[in-house]
C-alpha cells in the first residue's frame, strides 16, 4: 500500500542513512519502524482493559497478601 506522510527532516535524514548503511529500502525501514512501534504499544490496550475491569469490580489498592509478603521480605533484609 502506498501512502504519503510528513516527517521532520532530521528523522528522514536518519532513516536515509540507515537505509543506505543496511542496504535496505526506505519503505522497508519505515515499515519496520511502524511495526515495532505498534508492537511496543499494543500492551497499552491490555493494561487499559485490565484497569477497566478492576475499576468495574471495585478493586482498589494493593493486594493485602502482596503487601504482607513484601513487608516480611524487607524485614529479613539486613541493611
PyMOL commands that set and color helices and strands:
alter all, ss='L'
color gray80, all
select helices_A, chain A and resi 9-22+26-57+64-76
alter helices_A, ss='H'
color red, helices_A
deselect
rebuild
show_as cartoon
